[in-house]
Amino acid sequence: MTTSKIKRFQQLSIIAAAATLAACGGGGDGGGGAGLLPITATTPTAPPAPPPPPPAPPAPAPAPATADSSACTNAADYDEGTQLTYDLQMTTPNQPTTSTHNSVTTGKRQPFAGATPVTFEQTLFDANNTPFATLPYYRDLVGGNVIRYGDTTGSGSTQVDSVFTPPPSTPVAMQPGQTVNVAYRADAVSGNATIKVNVTEALTYQAQETLATPVGTFNTCRFLLVTTTGTNNAPGVTVTVTSWIAAEGPYRGQRLKSFVAPTDKVPESTSVVTQMTYTPK
């Protein structure tokens, strides 16, 4: 595999890793207060009886930051026939804003990499919303953990098929501030060439927070994913991605926004969902 294909694989693997957060995927509290009545000047006679104390305000809802991340995984994602379509708008400084149309369909379980994971089929569309590629990826939800077995990224001459060894596993229920570290090898095939890429990931569940998007305002889980890919013959590339995944509402478990931090090799970019339809089975 050429150096350019290695770099391309590294970039695509980062994007795919960030996207899997949606397959893994703080609201504000309401409240009010009672004000004191204004004091009116009167002739100093016998002081009036003090007014009764105002009723105690209701107890506030638990702070979202204390919630674990389990609400941001939707088990229906793994049911055959579940469909997701969405439009994604990406902005990068000093570059034109781009929009893409995407769809993901949950397929059958099938043998892959020594297991029988769920097959997800992601369809890519061109600028005219005409599908031009369908890329499978393989995941499972077992014992409260999301397990990734492999995927296909890119298309045509840049297509890369990868098998992950050992399959990385991350828990559904992470506590705020908790970091999960995984390391695995991606055996990547591009054309008739194969390369073994070493991958390390540090996934941190930061907190729950309210996120306003074009598809609505929702309580979300905010994750930070730091991914490094490299080979024995190529220097490692590290990319940091922040993702916001819906913790409630009709899009629960789906990624609504992501931010890729800039490096000397990767430009800053922000992606936001502008339209989404989620049909669980």
KOLKEVO-463588 format. One line per 5 residues: number of its first residue (from 1); their letters; for each residue x, y, z of N, C-alpha, C, CB. Coordinates in steps of 0.1 Angstrom, whole numbers, plus 5000, padded with zeros to 4 digits. Glycine has a CB too. Example, Ala and Ser with C-alpha at 12.3 -4.5 7.8 and 13.67 -1.06 7.14 Angstrom:
# KOLKEVO-463588
1	AS	5132/4943/5078/5123/4955/5078/5132/4967/5078/5113/4955/5090 | 5128/4978/5071/5137/4989/5071/5129/5000/5079/5141/4994/5057
This chain:
# KOLKEVO-463588
1	MTTSK	5009/4988/5000/5000/5000/5000/5009/5012/5000/4990/5000/5012 | 5006/5022/4992/5014/5034/4991/5012/5043/5003/5010/5042/4978 | 5022/5052/5004/5021/5061/5016/5008/5069/5016/5033/5071/5016 | 5004/5074/5003/4991/5081/5002/4979/5073/5007/4989/5086/4988 | 4979/5060/5004/4968/5052/5008/4968/5050/5023/4968/5038/5001
6	IKRFQ	4981/5049/5029/4982/5047/5043/4976/5060/5050/4996/5046/5048 | 4979/5071/5045/4974/5084/5051/4959/5084/5049/4980/5096/5044 | 4954/5080/5037/4940/5080/5035/4933/5071/5045/4937/5076/5020 | 4938/5059/5047/4932/5049/5056/4932/5055/5070/4940/5036/5056 | 4943/5062/5074/4943/5068/5088/4932/5078/5089/4957/5074/5090
11	QLSII	4930/5086/5079/4919/5096/5080/4906/5090/5080/4920/5106/5068 | 4904/5080/5072/4891/5073/5072/4888/5066/5084/4890/5064/5060 | 4898/5060/5090/4896/5052/5102/4892/5061/5114/4908/5044/5106 | 4897/5073/5114/4894/5083/5124/4879/5087/5123/4902/5096/5124 | 4875/5090/5111/4861/5093/5109/4852/5082/5112/4859/5097/5094
16	AAAAT	4856/5069/5109/4847/5058/5112/4847/5056/5127/4853/5045/5106 | 4858/5058/5134/4858/5056/5149/4849/5066/5155/4872/5057/5154 | 4849/5079/5150/4840/5089/5156/4826/5085/5154/4843/5103/5150 | 4823/5080/5142/4809/5077/5138/4804/5066/5147/4808/5073/5124 | 4813/5057/5151/4808/5045/5159/4803/5050/5173/4819/5035/5161
21	LAACG	4806/5062/5177/4800/5066/5190/4785/5066/5189/4805/5081/5193 | 4780/5069/5178/4765/5069/5176/4760/5055/5178/4761/5075/5163 | 4768/5045/5175/4763/5031/5177/4766/5026/5191/4770/5022/5166 | 4774/5033/5199/4778/5029/5212/4765/5027/5221/4788/5039/5219 | 4756/5065/5203/4751/5074/5201/4756/5079/5195/4749/5079/5208
26	GGGDG	4741/5185/5290/4732/5184/5302/4720/5194/5300/4740/5187/5315 | 4710/5185/5301/4699/5193/5301/4698/5203/5312/4686/5185/5300 | 4691/5214/5310/4690/5223/5321/4678/5220/5330/4688/5237/5316 | 4678/5224/5342/4667/5222/5351/4657/5233/5350/4672/5220/5366 | 4644/5230/5351/4634/5240/5352/4633/5244/5367/4620/5235/5347
31	GGGAG	4628/5256/5369/4626/5260/5383/4621/5274/5384/4639/5258/5391 | 4619/5278/5396/4614/5292/5398/4617/5296/5412/4599/5294/5394 | 4614/5308/5416/4616/5313/5429/4605/5323/5433/4629/5319/5431 | 4602/5324/5446/4592/5334/5450/4599/5347/5455/4583/5328/5462 | 4594/5358/5450/4600/5371/5454/4593/5376/5466/4600/5381/5442
36	LLPIT	4600/5386/5473/4593/5392/5485/4584/5403/5480/4604/5398/5494 | 4573/5404/5487/4563/5415/5483/4570/5429/5487/4550/5414/5491 | 4567/5440/5479/4573/5453/5483/4567/5458/5496/4570/5463/5472 | 4576/5465/5504/4572/5471/5516/4565/5484/5514/4584/5472/5526 | 4553/5487/5519/4547/5500/5518/4548/5508/5530/4532/5498/5514
41	ATTPT	4552/5521/5529/4554/5530/5541/4540/5532/5547/4560/5543/5537 | 4540/5531/5561/4527/5533/5569/4530/5540/5581/4521/5519/5572 | 4519/5545/5588/4521/5552/5601/4526/5542/5611/4508/5559/5605 | 4536/5545/5619/4541/5535/5628/4531/5531/5639/4554/5540/5634 | 4523/5522/5636/4514/5517/5646/4519/5503/5650/4499/5516/5641
46	APPAP	4510/5495/5655/4514/5481/5658/4519/5474/5645/4502/5473/5665 | 4530/5468/5646/4535/5461/5634/4526/5450/5630/4549/5456/5637 | 4524/5449/5617/4515/5438/5613/4522/5424/5615/4511/5439/5598 | 4513/5415/5615/4518/5401/5617/4527/5397/5605/4507/5391/5619 | 4537/5391/5607/4546/5387/5595/4538/5378/5586/4559/5381/5600
51	PPPPP	4540/5379/5573/4534/5370/5564/4539/5356/5566/4535/5375/5549 | 4531/5347/5562/4536/5333/5563/4547/5331/5553/4524/5323/5560 | 4556/5322/5557/4568/5320/5548/4563/5314/5535/4578/5311/5555 | 4570/5318/5524/4566/5312/5511/4568/5297/5511/4573/5318/5500 | 4560/5289/5504/4563/5275/5503/4577/5272/5498/4552/5268/5495
56	APPAP	4582/5261/5503/4595/5257/5498/4595/5253/5484/4601/5245/5507 | 4604/5258/5476/4604/5254/5462/4606/5239/5460/4615/5262/5454 | 4601/5234/5449/4603/5219/5447/4618/5216/5446/4596/5215/5434 | 4621/5203/5450/4635/5199/5449/4639/5199/5434/4637/5185/5455 | 4651/5204/5432/4656/5204/5418/4658/5190/5412/4669/5213/5416
61	APAPA	4657/5189/5399/4660/5176/5393/4674/5173/5394/4655/5177/5378 | 4678/5161/5395/4692/5157/5396/4700/5164/5385/4694/5142/5395 | 4712/5168/5388/4720/5175/5378/4724/5165/5367/4733/5180/5385 | 4722/5169/5355/4725/5159/5344/4739/5154/5344/4722/5166/5331 | 4749/5162/5349/4763/5158/5349/4765/5146/5357/4771/5169/5354
66	TADSS	4756/5142/5366/4758/5130/5374/4753/5118/5367/4751/5132/5387 | 4746/5119/5356/4740/5107/5349/4751/5100/5341/4729/5112/5340 | 4750/5087/5341/4759/5079/5333/4755/5080/5318/4760/5064/5337 | 4763/5074/5310/4761/5076/5295/4751/5065/5289/4774/5075/5288 | 4745/5057/5297/4737/5046/5292/4725/5051/5283/4732/5037/5303
71	ACTNA	4719/5063/5286/4708/5068/5279/4712/5071/5264/4702/5080/5285 | 4725/5072/5262/4729/5076/5248/4732/5064/5239/4741/5084/5249 | 4729/5052/5244/4729/5040/5235/4715/5035/5233/4738/5029/5241 | 4711/5033/5221/4697/5028/5218/4698/5014/5213/4691/5038/5208 | 4693/5005/5221/4694/4991/5217/4686/4988/5204/4688/4982/5228
76	ADYDE	4676/4996/5200/4669/4994/5188/4678/4996/5176/4658/5004/5187 | 4689/5002/5177/4699/5004/5166/4703/4990/5161/4711/5012/5170 | 4703/4980/5170/4708/4967/5166/4697/4957/5162/4715/4961/5178 | 4684/4962/5160/4673/4954/5155/4673/4954/5140/4660/4959/5162 | 4672/4943/5134/4672/4942/5119/4660/4950/5114/4671/4928/5115
81	GTQLT	4663/4959/5104/4653/4967/5098/4652/4981/5103/4640/4961/5100 | 4659/4984/5114/4660/4998/5118/4667/5007/5107/4667/4999/5132 | 4661/5019/5105/4667/5027/5095/4669/5041/5100/4657/5028/5083 | 4680/5047/5096/4684/5061/5099/4688/5068/5087/4696/5061/5110 | 4682/5080/5084/4687/5088/5074/4689/5102/5079/4676/5089/5062
86	YDLQM	4700/5109/5074/4703/5122/5080/4711/5130/5070/4711/5121/5093 | 4710/5143/5071/4718/5152/5063/4728/5159/5073/4710/5163/5056 | 4740/5159/5068/4751/5164/5077/4758/5176/5070/4762/5153/5079 | 4759/5187/5078/4766/5199/5073/4779/5200/5079/4757/5212/5075 | 4790/5202/5072/4803/5203/5077/4809/5216/5073/4812/5191/5072
91	TTPNQ	4815/5223/5084/4821/5236/5082/4836/5234/5086/4814/5247/5090 | 4845/5240/5077/4859/5240/5080/4864/5254/5077/4867/5230/5071 | 4872/5260/5086/4876/5274/5083/4883/5276/5069/4886/5278/5094 | 4879/5287/5062/4885/5290/5050/4882/5280/5038/4900/5291/5051 | 4871/5272/5041/4867/5263/5030/4852/5264/5029/4871/5248/5033
96	PTTST	4847/5260/5017/4832/5261/5015/4825/5251/5025/4828/5258/5001 | 4813/5254/5029/4805/5245/5037/4800/5234/5028/4794/5253/5044 | 4801/5222/5033/4796/5211/5025/4785/5204/5032/4807/5201/5022 | 4776/5197/5025/4765/5190/5030/4764/5176/5024/4751/5197/5029 | 4761/5166/5032/4760/5152/5026/4747/5146/5031/4772/5144/5030
101	HNSVT	4742/5137/5023/4730/5129/5027/4735/5115/5029/4719/5129/5016 | 4730/5109/5040/4735/5096/5044/4723/5087/5049/4746/5097/5056 | 4725/5074/5048/4715/5065/5054/4722/5053/5060/4704/5061/5044 | 4717/5047/5070/4722/5035/5076/4710/5025/5079/4730/5038/5090 | 4711/5013/5074/4701/5003/5077/4707/4991/5084/4695/4998/5063
106	TGKRQ	4700/4987/5095/4705/4976/5103/4701/4963/5096/4699/4976/5117 | 4711/4955/5093/4709/4942/5086/4709/4930/5095/4719/4940/5075 | 4711/4919/5089/4711/4906/5096/4724/4904/5103/4708/4894/5087 | 4724/4895/5112/4737/4890/5118/4743/4880/5107/4734/4882/5131 | 4756/4881/5106/4763/4872/5097/4777/4870/5102/4763/4878/5083
111	PFAGA	4783/4858/5098/4796/4855/5102/4806/4866/5098/4801/4841/5098 | 4815/4870/5107/4825/4880/5103/4836/4879/5114/4820/4894/5102 | 4848/4877/5110/4860/4878/5120/4858/4868/5132/4862/4892/5125 | 4853/4857/5129/4851/4847/5139/4839/4849/5149/4863/4846/5147 | 4831/4858/5146/4819/4860/5154/4807/4862/5144/4821/4873/5163
116	TPVTF	4795/4865/5150/4783/4867/5142/4777/4881/5146/4773/4856/5144 | 4783/4891/5143/4778/4905/5147/4767/4909/5138/4790/4915/5146 | 4761/4921/5142/4751/4927/5134/4758/4935/5123/4742/4937/5143 | 4752/4934/5111/4757/4941/5099/4749/4954/5098/4756/4932/5086 | 4757/4965/5097/4751/4978/5094/4755/4982/5080/4755/4989/5104
121	EQTLF	4746/4987/5072/4749/4991/5058/4747/5006/5057/4740/4983/5048 | 4758/5013/5055/4758/5027/5053/4758/5031/5038/4770/5034/5061 | 4749/5038/5034/4748/5042/5020/4752/5056/5018/4734/5040/5014 | 4762/5059/5009/4767/5072/5006/4760/5078/4994/4782/5072/5004 | 4757/5091/4994/4750/5097/4983/4759/5109/4977/4736/5103/4988
126	DANNT	4757/5111/4964/4765/5122/4958/4757/5135/4960/4768/5119/4943 | 4762/5146/4954/4756/5159/4955/4742/5160/4950/4764/5169/4948 | 4738/5150/4941/4724/5150/4936/4716/5140/4944/4724/5146/4922 | 4721/5136/4956/4714/5126/4964/4711/5113/4957/4700/5132/4969 | 4721/5109/4948/4720/5096/4942/4730/5087/4949/4724/5097/4927
131	PFATL	4726/5075/4954/4735/5066/4961/4746/5061/4951/4727/5054/4967 | 4758/5061/4957/4769/5056/4949/4778/5045/4955/4778/5068/4945 | 4775/5043/4968/4783/5032/4975/4775/5028/4988/4797/5037/4979 | 4776/5015/4991/4771/5010/5003/4782/5003/5011/4759/5000/5001 | 4785/5008/5023/4796/5003/5030/4792/4996/5043/4806/5015/5034
136	PYYRD	4795/4983/5044/4791/4976/5057/4801/4979/5068/4790/4962/5054 | 4795/4978/5080/4803/4977/5092/4797/4968/5102/4806/4992/5099 | 4805/4963/5111/4800/4951/5119/4802/4955/5134/4808/4939/5116 | 4791/4954/5141/4790/4958/5155/4781/4948/5163/4785/4973/5157 | 4782/4949/5176/4773/4941/5185/4772/4948/5198/4778/4927/5186
141	LVGGN	4761/4945/5205/4758/4950/5218/4756/4938/5227/4745/4960/5218 | 4767/4936/5235/4767/4923/5243/4771/4927/5257/4777/4913/5237 | 4762/4923/5267/4765/4925/5281/4768/4939/5285/4777/4916/5284 | 4761/4948/5279/4764/4962/5283/4776/4968/5276/4765/4964/5297 | 4781/4962/5266/4793/4967/5259/4790/4967/5244/4805/4958/5262
146	VIRYG	4796/4978/5237/4795/4979/5223/4808/4973/5218/4793/4993/5218 | 4807/4963/5209/4819/4956/5203/4820/4959/5188/4819/4941/5206 | 4832/4963/5183/4834/4966/5169/4843/4956/5163/4840/4981/5167 | 4838/4950/5152/4846/4939/5146/4853/4943/5133/4836/4928/5143 | 4848/4954/5126/4855/4958/5114/4846/4966/5106/4859/4946/5106
151	DTTGS	4851/4972/5095/4843/4980/5086/4849/4982/5073/4840/4994/5093 | 4841/4989/5064/4846/4993/5051/4845/5008/5051/4838/4986/5040 | 4856/5015/5047/4856/5029/5046/4861/5033/5032/4865/5036/5057 | 4857/5045/5028/4860/5050/5015/4852/5043/5004/4875/5048/5012 | 4856/5045/4992/4849/5039/4980/4858/5039/4968/4835/5045/4977
156	GSTQV	4856/5030/4959/4864/5030/4947/4879/5028/4950/4863/5044/4939 | 4888/5036/4945/4902/5034/4947/4907/5037/4961/4910/5043/4937 | 4898/5044/4969/4902/5047/4983/4895/5037/4993/4899/5061/4986 | 4888/5027/4988/4881/5018/4997/4891/5009/5005/4872/5008/4989 | 4888/5008/5018/4896/5001/5027/4887/4992/5035/4905/5010/5036
161	DSVFT	4890/4979/5035/4882/4969/5043/4891/4965/5055/4878/4956/5035 | 4886/4966/5067/4894/4964/5079/4887/4954/5088/4896/4977/5086 | 4896/4945/5094/4892/4936/5105/4899/4940/5118/4894/4921/5101 | 4892/4942/5129/4898/4947/5141/4902/4935/5150/4889/4956/5149 | 4915/4934/5154/4920/4924/5163/4927/4929/5175/4928/4914/5155
166	PPPST	4923/4926/5187/4910/4920/5191/4899/4931/5189/4911/4915/5206 | 4887/4926/5188/4876/4936/5186/4875/4946/5198/4863/4929/5184 | 4876/4959/5196/4876/4968/5207/4862/4968/5213/4880/4982/5203 | 4861/4969/5227/4849/4969/5234/4848/4981/5243/4847/4956/5242 | 4837/4988/5243/4835/5000/5252/4822/4998/5260/4836/5013/5245
171	PVAMQ	4822/5002/5273/4809/5000/5280/4799/5010/5276/4812/5001/5295 | 4786/5006/5278/4775/5016/5275/4774/5026/5286/4762/5008/5273 | 4775/5021/5299/4773/5030/5310/4787/5035/5315/4765/5022/5321 | 4791/5047/5311/4803/5053/5316/4799/5064/5325/4812/5058/5304 | 4807/5066/5336/4805/5077/5345/4811/5090/5340/4810/5073/5359
176	PGQTV	4806/5102/5344/4812/5114/5339/4827/5115/5343/4805/5126/5345 | 4835/5118/5334/4850/5119/5336/4857/5106/5334/4852/5123/5350 | 4850/5095/5332/4856/5082/5330/4862/5081/5316/4846/5070/5333 | 4874/5075/5316/4881/5072/5303/4883/5058/5301/4894/5080/5302 | 4880/5053/5289/4882/5039/5286/4892/5039/5275/4869/5032/5281
181	NVAYR	4903/5031/5277/4914/5030/5267/4913/5016/5260/4928/5032/5274 | 4914/5016/5247/4915/5003/5240/4926/5004/5230/4901/5001/5232 | 4932/4992/5226/4942/4991/5216/4939/4979/5208/4956/4991/5223 | 4941/4981/5195/4938/4969/5186/4945/4971/5173/4923/4967/5183 | 4946/4961/5165/4952/4962/5152/4941/4961/5141/4962/4950/5150
186	ADAVS	4942/4970/5131/4933/4969/5120/4940/4964/5108/4927/4984/5117 | 4936/4951/5104/4942/4945/5092/4934/4951/5080/4941/4929/5093 | 4940/4960/5074/4934/4968/5063/4938/4963/5049/4937/4983/5065 | 4928/4961/5041/4930/4957/5027/4925/4967/5018/4923/4943/5024 | 4934/4972/5009/4930/4982/4999/4935/4977/4985/4936/4996/5002
191	GNATI	4926/4973/4976/4930/4967/4964/4936/4954/4967/4941/4976/4956 | 4949/4951/4962/4955/4938/4964/4966/4940/4975/4961/4933/4951 | 4966/4951/4982/4976/4953/4993/4969/4952/5007/4983/4967/4991 | 4977/4947/5016/4973/4946/5030/4983/4953/5039/4971/4931/5034 | 4978/4960/5049/4986/4967/5058/4980/4965/5072/4988/4982/5055
196	KVNVT	4989/4964/5082/4985/4962/5096/4987/4976/5103/4993/4951/5103 | 4976/4981/5107/4976/4995/5113/4973/4993/5128/4966/5004/5107 | 4982/4999/5136/4980/4999/5151/4971/5011/5155/4994/4999/5158 | 4961/5008/5163/4952/5018/5167/4950/5019/5182/4938/5016/5161 | 4951/5030/5188/4948/5032/5202/4937/5043/5203/4961/5036/5210
201	EALTY	4928/5041/5212/4917/5050/5214/4916/5053/5229/4904/5045/5209 | 4913/5065/5233/4910/5069/5246/4896/5077/5245/4921/5079/5253 | 4886/5070/5250/4872/5075/5250/4869/5080/5264/4862/5065/5245 | 4865/5093/5265/4861/5099/5277/4847/5104/5277/4871/5111/5281 | 4839/5100/5286/4825/5105/5287/4827/5117/5296/4815/5095/5293
206	QAQET	4824/5129/5290/4826/5141/5298/4815/5146/5306/4830/5152/5288 | 4803/5146/5300/4791/5151/5308/4779/5150/5299/4793/5165/5313 | 4767/5153/5305/4755/5155/5297/4753/5170/5297/4743/5148/5304 | 4748/5175/5285/4745/5189/5284/4735/5191/5273/4758/5197/5280 | 4728/5203/5273/4718/5206/5264/4725/5211/5251/4709/5217/5269
211	LATPV	4720/5206/5239/4726/5210/5226/4714/5214/5217/4733/5198/5220 | 4715/5226/5212/4706/5231/5202/4711/5228/5188/4703/5246/5204 | 4703/5222/5180/4706/5218/5166/4695/5222/5157/4710/5203/5165 | 4697/5221/5144/4686/5223/5135/4674/5213/5136/4691/5223/5121 | 4677/5202/5142/4666/5192/5144/4660/5192/5158/4671/5178/5141
216	GTFNT	4664/5202/5166/4658/5204/5179/4668/5205/5190/4649/5192/5182 | 4663/5208/5202/4672/5209/5213/4670/5197/5222/4669/5223/5221 | 4681/5191/5226/4681/5178/5233/4692/5178/5244/4682/5166/5224 | 4689/5170/5254/4699/5166/5263/4708/5156/5256/4693/5160/5277 | 4721/5158/5257/4731/5149/5250/4742/5145/5259/4736/5157/5238
221	CRFLL	4748/5134/5255/4761/5129/5261/4773/5135/5253/4762/5114/5262 | 4782/5141/5259/4794/5147/5252/4806/5137/5255/4797/5161/5257 | 4811/5132/5244/4823/5123/5245/4835/5130/5238/4819/5110/5238 | 4846/5126/5243/4859/5130/5237/4867/5118/5233/4868/5139/5247 | 4870/5116/5220/4877/5105/5215/4890/5109/5210/4868/5097/5205
226	VTTTG	4901/5104/5215/4915/5106/5210/4920/5093/5204/4924/5111/5222 | 4922/5094/5191/4926/5082/5183/4939/5084/5177/4915/5078/5173 | 4948/5074/5178/4961/5074/5172/4962/5062/5163/4973/5075/5182 | 4966/5064/5150/4968/5053/5141/4982/5054/5136/4958/5053/5130 | 4988/5042/5133/5002/5042/5128/5006/5028/5124/5012/5048/5138
231	TNNAP	5017/5028/5117/5023/5015/5113/5038/5015/5117/5021/5012/5098 | 5044/5003/5115/5058/5003/5118/5066/5011/5109/5063/4988/5118 | 5061/5014/5097/5068/5022/5087/5063/5036/5085/5068/5015/5074 | 5053/5040/5093/5047/5053/5091/5044/5060/5105/5034/5053/5083 | 5047/5072/5106/5045/5079/5119/5030/5079/5123/5050/5093/5120
236	GVTVT	5027/5079/5136/5013/5079/5140/5007/5092/5138/5013/5075/5155 | 4994/5091/5136/4985/5103/5134/4975/5103/5145/4978/5104/5120 | 4974/5114/5153/4965/5115/5164/4954/5126/5161/4972/5119/5177 | 4942/5122/5162/4931/5131/5160/4921/5131/5172/4923/5127/5147 | 4916/5142/5176/4907/5144/5187/4894/5148/5182/4913/5154/5198
241	VTSWI	4884/5140/5186/4870/5143/5181/4861/5144/5193/4865/5132/5171 | 4853/5155/5194/4843/5156/5204/4829/5153/5197/4843/5170/5210 | 4821/5145/5203/4808/5141/5198/4797/5143/5208/4808/5126/5193 | 4786/5148/5203/4774/5149/5211/4763/5140/5206/4768/5164/5210 | 4758/5131/5215/4749/5120/5211/4736/5122/5219/4755/5106/5214
246	AAEGP	4725/5122/5213/4712/5124/5219/4709/5114/5230/4701/5124/5209 | 4705/5120/5242/4702/5111/5253/4687/5110/5255/4708/5117/5266 | 4679/5117/5247/4665/5117/5248/4658/5120/5234/4660/5127/5259 | 4645/5118/5234/4638/5122/5222/4638/5112/5211/4643/5135/5217 | 4633/5116/5199/4632/5107/5188/4645/5102/5182/4623/5113/5178
251	YRGQR	4656/5109/5185/4669/5105/5180/4678/5100/5190/4675/5118/5173 | 4673/5095/5201/4681/5090/5212/4691/5080/5206/4673/5084/5223 | 4704/5081/5210/4714/5072/5206/4721/5077/5193/4709/5059/5204 | 4717/5087/5187/4723/5092/5174/4732/5104/5176/4712/5095/5164 | 4742/5104/5169/4752/5116/5170/4746/5128/5163/4765/5112/5164
256	LKSFV	4745/5139/5170/4739/5151/5164/4750/5161/5160/4730/5157/5174 | 4762/5160/5166/4772/5170/5163/4786/5164/5166/4770/5184/5171 | 4796/5168/5158/4810/5164/5162/4819/5176/5158/4813/5151/5154 | 4830/5176/5165/4840/5186/5163/4854/5179/5162/4840/5197/5174 | 4861/5181/5151/4875/5176/5150/4884/5187/5153/4877/5170/5135
261	APTDK	4893/5185/5163/4902/5195/5167/4914/5196/5156/4908/5192/5181 | 4919/5208/5154/4929/5209/5143/4943/5204/5148/4931/5224/5139 | 4950/5198/5139/4964/5194/5141/4972/5198/5128/4965/5178/5143 | 4985/5195/5128/4993/5199/5116/4989/5190/5104/5007/5197/5120 | 4981/5179/5106/4978/5170/5095/4963/5171/5092/4982/5156/5098
266	VPEST	4955/5175/5102/4940/5174/5101/4934/5188/5104/4934/5164/5110 | 4927/5194/5095/4921/5207/5097/4909/5206/5107/4916/5214/5084 | 4906/5217/5114/4895/5218/5122/4882/5217/5114/4895/5231/5130 | 4872/5210/5119/4859/5209/5112/4848/5206/5122/4860/5198/5102 | 4836/5211/5119/4824/5209/5127/4813/5203/5119/4820/5222/5134
271	SVVTQ	4807/5192/5123/4797/5186/5116/4784/5186/5124/4800/5171/5111 | 4773/5190/5118/4760/5191/5125/4749/5185/5117/4757/5206/5129 | 4741/5177/5123/4729/5171/5116/4719/5182/5114/4723/5160/5125 | 4715/5183/5101/4704/5193/5098/4691/5187/5095/4709/5201/5086 | 4691/5174/5093/4678/5167/5091/4680/5152/5095/4673/5168/5076
276	MTYTP	4670/5146/5102/4672/5132/5106/4659/5126/5107/4679/5132/5119 | 4658/5113/5102/4647/5105/5103/4651/5091/5109/4639/5102/5090 | 4646/5087/5120/4650/5075/5127/4638/5066/5128/4657/5078/5141 | 4638/5054/5123/4627/5045/5123/4632/5032/5129/4621/5043/5109 | 4630/5030/5142/4634/5018/5149/4624/5006/5146/4636/5020/5164
281	K	4629/4994/5147/4621/4982/5146/4619/4976/5159/4627/4972/5136
